[in-house]
Amino acid sequence: MTATIERITANTRAPAAETTRDVETVRQRAARYVFAGLRIALGWIFLWAFLDKMFGLGHATPAKNAWINGGSPTKGFLAFGATGPFKGLYNGIAGAAWADWLFMIGLAAIGLALVLGIGMRVAAVAGGILMVMMWTAVLPPENNPFMDDHLIYAGLLAGLALVGAGDTLGLGRAWARLPIVQRLPWLT
């Protein structure tokens, strides 16, 4: 383990006349923008999955299997791709209308919330649950005894909500001022 020393420079510290509580360091500002970029990128992953499954854009879903053309966004993967101890559970819900609707609404809502920077707590919880469920559908992962990208995304979602990533390059601050969000702070 290595120890790091934070260098004090003119660019990272507030002048003596200002309070350090109100001044943002260069590192803090850079971190805000990195997390905002990650939030938007992860939101696009969810939105792209929704759009491809809805319209069959030909990347993961051919046009003939698009939801808009009568295909099921859950049937193929859950019926034929699920493995491991939960295979029977996922095979059983493959193609069910309620599973299709929940999955598609979840993809769209989580993706929009992340891209817009609103409802970060709700998006993090819903997205985390979805990611863990997708992880359990393919146990054990193909390239690692237990870790895969679904768990990394779930952790990133939690981190984005904890650091308030919706406030930078997003509508998080405006969202937090809405009367309903002020009454129900879990919506932030």
C-alpha positions as CSV (number, residue, x, y, z in Angstrom):
1,M,0.0,0.0,0.0
2,T,1.4,3.4,-0.8
3,A,0.8,6.6,1.0
4,T,0.0,9.8,-0.9
5,I,0.6,13.4,0.1
6,E,-1.7,16.1,-1.0
7,R,0.3,18.9,-2.4
8,I,-0.8,22.4,-1.4
9,T,-0.7,24.7,-4.4
10,A,-2.2,28.0,-5.4
11,N,-4.6,26.2,-7.7
12,T,-6.0,23.8,-5.1
13,R,-6.4,25.9,-2.0
14,A,-8.5,28.9,-1.2
15,P,-6.9,32.3,-0.3
16,A,-6.8,33.0,3.4
17,A,-9.5,35.6,3.1
18,E,-12.1,33.1,1.8
19,T,-13.6,30.2,3.8
20,T,-12.5,26.8,2.7
21,R,-16.1,25.6,3.1
22,D,-17.3,27.7,0.2
23,V,-14.3,27.2,-2.2
24,E,-14.0,24.2,-4.5
25,T,-10.6,22.9,-5.3
26,V,-9.5,22.1,-8.8
27,R,-9.5,18.4,-7.9
28,Q,-13.0,18.5,-6.5
29,R,-14.2,20.3,-9.7
30,A,-12.5,17.7,-11.9
31,A,-14.1,14.9,-9.8
32,R,-17.5,16.4,-10.2
33,Y,-17.2,16.5,-14.0
34,V,-15.7,12.9,-14.1
35,F,-18.7,11.6,-12.1
36,A,-21.1,13.6,-14.3
37,G,-19.6,12.1,-17.4
38,L,-19.8,8.6,-15.9
39,R,-23.4,9.3,-15.0
40,I,-24.3,10.3,-18.5
41,A,-22.4,7.4,-20.1
42,L,-24.1,4.9,-17.8
43,G,-27.5,6.5,-18.5
44,W,-26.8,6.0,-22.2
45,I,-26.1,2.3,-21.7
46,F,-29.5,1.9,-20.1
47,L,-31.2,4.1,-22.8
48,W,-29.5,2.3,-25.7
49,A,-30.6,-1.1,-24.3
50,F,-34.2,0.3,-24.2
51,L,-34.0,1.8,-27.7
52,D,-32.4,-1.3,-29.3
53,K,-35.0,-3.7,-27.7
54,M,-37.9,-1.4,-28.5
55,F,-37.1,-0.7,-32.1
56,G,-34.7,-3.6,-33.0
57,L,-31.9,-1.3,-34.2
58,G,-29.9,-4.4,-35.2
59,H,-27.1,-4.3,-32.6
60,A,-28.3,-6.8,-30.0
61,T,-31.9,-7.0,-31.2
62,P,-32.8,-7.6,-34.9
63,A,-35.8,-5.6,-36.2
64,K,-38.0,-8.7,-36.4
65,N,-37.6,-9.3,-32.7
66,A,-38.2,-5.6,-31.6
67,W,-40.8,-5.1,-28.9
68,I,-42.7,-2.7,-31.2
69,N,-42.9,-5.6,-33.7
70,G,-44.3,-8.0,-31.1
71,G,-41.0,-9.4,-29.9
72,S,-40.2,-10.0,-26.2
73,P,-37.3,-8.1,-24.7
74,T,-36.9,-10.7,-22.0
75,K,-37.6,-14.0,-23.7
76,G,-34.4,-14.7,-25.7
77,F,-31.9,-14.0,-22.9
78,L,-33.9,-15.4,-20.0
79,A,-35.0,-18.5,-21.9
80,F,-31.7,-19.4,-23.5
81,G,-29.0,-17.4,-21.9
82,A,-29.7,-17.9,-18.2
83,T,-27.4,-20.3,-16.3
84,G,-26.5,-21.3,-12.8
85,P,-28.6,-21.7,-9.7
86,F,-31.4,-19.2,-10.8
87,K,-31.8,-20.6,-14.3
88,G,-35.2,-22.1,-13.5
89,L,-36.5,-18.8,-12.0
90,Y,-35.4,-16.8,-15.1
91,N,-36.6,-19.4,-17.6
92,G,-40.0,-19.3,-15.8
93,I,-40.5,-15.5,-16.3
94,A,-39.0,-15.4,-19.8
95,G,-41.4,-13.6,-22.1
96,A,-44.0,-12.9,-19.5
97,A,-45.8,-9.6,-20.3
98,W,-45.3,-8.2,-16.8
99,A,-41.5,-9.0,-17.0
100,D,-41.3,-7.3,-20.4
101,W,-43.0,-4.2,-19.2
102,L,-41.1,-3.9,-16.0
103,F,-37.8,-4.5,-17.8
104,M,-38.5,-1.9,-20.5
105,I,-39.9,0.7,-18.1
106,G,-36.9,0.2,-15.8
107,L,-34.4,0.6,-18.7
108,A,-36.1,3.8,-19.9
109,A,-36.6,5.3,-16.5
110,I,-33.2,4.6,-15.1
111,G,-31.5,5.7,-18.3
112,L,-33.5,9.0,-18.4
113,A,-32.9,9.7,-14.7
114,L,-29.2,9.2,-15.2
115,V,-28.8,11.3,-18.3
116,L,-30.9,14.1,-16.9
117,G,-29.4,13.9,-13.4
118,I,-32.7,13.6,-11.6
119,G,-34.0,11.1,-9.1
120,M,-30.5,9.7,-8.6
121,R,-31.4,7.8,-5.4
122,V,-34.3,6.0,-7.0
123,A,-32.3,5.4,-10.2
124,A,-29.4,4.0,-8.2
125,V,-31.6,1.6,-6.2
126,A,-33.7,0.4,-9.2
127,G,-30.6,0.2,-11.4
128,G,-28.7,-1.6,-8.7
129,I,-31.4,-4.2,-8.3
130,L,-31.7,-4.7,-12.1
131,M,-27.9,-5.1,-12.4
132,V,-27.7,-7.6,-9.5
133,M,-30.6,-9.6,-11.1
134,M,-28.8,-9.6,-14.4
135,W,-25.7,-10.8,-12.6
136,T,-27.6,-13.7,-11.0
137,A,-29.0,-14.7,-14.3
138,V,-25.5,-15.8,-15.6
139,L,-23.9,-17.2,-12.5
140,P,-21.0,-18.0,-12.4
141,P,-19.8,-15.2,-14.7
142,E,-17.9,-16.4,-17.8
143,N,-14.5,-14.8,-17.1
144,N,-14.3,-14.6,-13.3
145,P,-15.4,-16.7,-10.4
146,F,-17.9,-14.1,-9.2
147,M,-17.2,-10.6,-10.5
148,D,-18.6,-9.1,-13.7
149,D,-19.6,-5.7,-15.1
150,H,-23.1,-5.9,-13.7
151,L,-21.7,-5.7,-10.1
152,I,-19.4,-2.9,-11.2
153,Y,-22.3,-0.9,-12.6
154,A,-24.3,-1.5,-9.5
155,G,-21.5,-0.1,-7.4
156,L,-21.1,2.8,-9.7
157,L,-24.8,3.6,-9.5
158,A,-24.5,3.7,-5.7
159,G,-21.5,6.0,-5.9
160,L,-23.1,8.4,-8.3
161,A,-26.1,8.8,-6.0
162,L,-23.8,9.3,-3.0
163,V,-21.7,12.0,-4.6
164,G,-24.7,13.9,-6.0
165,A,-23.6,13.4,-9.6
166,G,-26.8,14.7,-10.9
167,D,-26.0,18.3,-9.9
168,T,-23.2,18.7,-12.5
169,L,-24.2,18.7,-16.1
170,G,-27.6,17.7,-15.0
171,L,-30.9,18.9,-13.5
172,G,-30.3,17.6,-10.0
173,R,-30.4,21.0,-8.2
174,A,-33.6,22.1,-10.0
175,W,-35.1,18.6,-9.3
176,A,-34.3,18.9,-5.6
177,R,-36.1,22.3,-5.4
178,L,-39.4,20.8,-6.6
179,P,-42.1,20.8,-3.8
180,I,-42.8,17.0,-4.1
181,V,-39.0,16.2,-3.9
182,Q,-38.7,18.5,-0.9
183,R,-41.6,16.7,0.8
184,L,-40.2,13.3,-0.2
185,P,-36.4,13.6,-0.1
186,W,-35.9,10.0,-1.1
187,L,-36.8,11.2,-4.7
188,T,-33.5,13.2,-4.9
